Amino acid sequence: MDVVAEDTQQNAKGGKDKKGSFWRELPVLVVVALVLALLIKSFVVQAFYIPSESMENTLLKNDRVLVNKLVYRVRDIERGDVVVFSGVDSWGGEAEYEEPGNPVAAFFRWVGTAFGVVPGEKDYIKRVIGVPGDTVKCCDAKGRVTVNGVPLNEESYLYPGDVPSIGNFEIVVPADRLWVMGDHRAVSLDSRSHGGDPGGGTIPIGQVIGRAFVIVWPFDRAAVLPIPDTFDQPALHAAQAASGAAPLLLGFTMAFPLVALRRRIRVRR
């Protein structure tokens, strides 16, 4: 009987020790989870909050999307991609936010931004329309945006009732930059609104954080974000190939006279 009582007392003490151990380890588990989440957010996938109507109806205000931060390490940015990019030191905010009044509030705002709970003040989300070397123009005789002379059929993603652009524009996208536009053209402060900025409204590729590939919140709107079919037009890719081949053809054209001149010099010697 004494042995049984002693075992029971030891088991009771062991149970208390396990409970105490759990509560002692809980802060460590929370810290480890936060560190792992921040590492994933920094290098792999990050959640972003949609703060404005500029991408309706593809993305609605208060939607949350996941952004792939690795995809552009294995492929180039493509026309039609929905990208998140930083506007620090360039674009002004589309939505205004009050600065936190104290360091504690600032910390929680930073955490909320990192995990897509609150919007980032200088982060933007737009659709890529033109990549380096493209000539992006609006509008043609039918009021459409053209890329390298190829008209885009934007009905699948353009906000109902919007025209492709109220104002006319034409730009050759510089190297290492992108021309981006919101799907809700009437309210989007996109590349068209920054014509006076360096790059003529284009954004640096280096400022792109990643590609938004899926809506995760609210659950009833969960969906992937594919590249619209209009960007798969063979004529568009043919124009891109021709544009990419132009420097090579120019190089060959310049090389022949140089080779001929070199041969003449050798013959004379």
Buried (B, 14 or more C-beta within 10 A) or exposed (E): EEEEEEEEEEEEEEEEEEEEEEEEEEEEEEEEEEEEBBEEBEEEBBBBBBBBBBBBEBBBBEBBBBBBBEBBEEEEBBBBBBBBBBBEEBBEBBEEEEEEEEEEEEEEBEBBBBBBEBBBBBBBBBBBBBBBBBBBBBBBEEEBBBBBEBBBBBEEBBBEEBBBBEEEBEBBBBEEBBBBBBBBBBBBBBBBBBEEEEBBBBBBBEBBBBBBBBBBBEEEEEEEBEBBEBBEBEEBBEBBEEBEEEEEEEEEEEEEEEEEEEEEEEEEE
